[in-house]
Amino acid sequence: MIILTQGPHGESYGHLAIDLTAGKGAAIHAPISGEVSALYTDEYGNPTLVIENDIWQVTLLHGDYLPSPGDQVSIGQVIGYESNHGYTVDWSGRSCRSRDCGYHTHLNIFDKGSGGNANPLEVLNP
């Protein structure tokens, strides 16, 4: 079961993302079919996977990701496993670095047609 742990947030830093959890080590499935255009660790230590197609650019953070840039993925394909890498916090807002907490996937969806971030809840659950 997947649980929404935080609704749309992050507009102040250029995202409109949601946070989802299915628990430590749960499979992360590709939300779209497309090409992996990037896999890197950002300045906060967040593993970041970017998948793109003609319509969407999807950015996912915090997981242990399997594909490499240039790989094609299909919607529903396992692309990694849920973790708490990077900037994750517990329910009290305390850092989960080196602790067993904060396992989730941060999901941002950019709409290439409109040139702006889409609300993932509207895209994934129309």
Residue pairs with C-beta under 8 A, 6 or more apart in sequence:
1 22
2 20
2 21
2 22
3 20
3 21
3 22
4 18
4 19
4 20
4 121
5 19
5 20
5 21
5 104
6 18
6 19
7 18
7 121
8 16
8 17
8 18
8 119
8 120
8 121
9 15
9 16
9 17
9 18
9 19
10 16
10 17
10 108
11 117
14 117
15 59
15 108
15 117
16 108
16 109
16 117
16 118
16 119
16 120
17 59
17 106
17 107
17 108
17 117
17 120
18 106
18 107
18 120
18 121
19 104
19 105
19 106
19 107
20 104
20 105
20 107
21 82
21 103
21 104
21 105
22 82
23 82
23 103
24 82
24 83
24 84
24 100
24 103
25 81
25 82
25 83
25 103
26 81
26 82
26 103
27 78
27 80
27 81
27 82
28 60
28 63
28 65
28 78
28 79
28 80
28 81
28 82
28 105
29 75
29 76
29 77
29 78
29 79
30 51
30 73
30 74
30 75
30 76
30 77
30 79
31 51
31 58
31 75
31 107
31 109
31 124
32 51
32 53
32 55
32 56
32 58
32 75
33 53
33 72
33 73
33 74
33 75
34 51
34 52
34 53
34 56
34 58
34 72
34 73
35 51
35 52
35 53
35 70
35 71
35 72
35 73
36 49
36 50
36 51
36 67
36 68
36 69
36 70
36 71
36 72
36 73
37 50
37 51
37 52
37 57
37 69
38 48
38 49
38 50
38 69
39 47
39 48
39 49
39 50
39 65
39 67
39 68
39 69
40 47
40 48
41 47
41 48
41 86
42 48
42 61
42 86
44 86
44 87
45 85
45 86
45 87
46 61
46 62
46 85
46 86
46 87
46 106
47 61
47 62
47 63
47 64
47 65
47 83
47 85
47 86
48 59
48 60
48 61
49 59
49 60
49 61
49 63
49 65
49 67
49 79
49 80
50 57
50 58
50 59
50 60
51 57
51 58
51 60
51 73
51 79
52 58
54 112
55 111
55 112
55 113
56 109
56 110
56 111
56 112
56 118
56 123
57 109
57 110
57 112
58 107
58 108
58 109
58 110
59 106
59 107
59 108
59 109
59 110
60 79
60 80
60 105
60 106
60 107
60 108
61 86
61 105
61 106
62 82
62 83
62 84
62 85
62 86
62 88
62 103
62 104
62 105
62 106
63 80
63 81
63 82
63 83
63 85
63 105
64 80
64 81
64 83
64 85
65 79
65 80
66 78
66 79
66 80
67 73
67 79
73 79
82 103
82 104
82 105
83 103
84 96
84 99
84 101
84 102
84 103
84 104
87 95
88 95
88 96
88 97
88 101
88 102
88 103
88 104
89 95
89 96
89 102
90 96
90 99
90 101
90 102
96 102
107 120
108 117
108 120
109 117
109 118
109 119
109 120
109 123
109 124
110 116
110 117
110 118
111 117
111 118
111 123
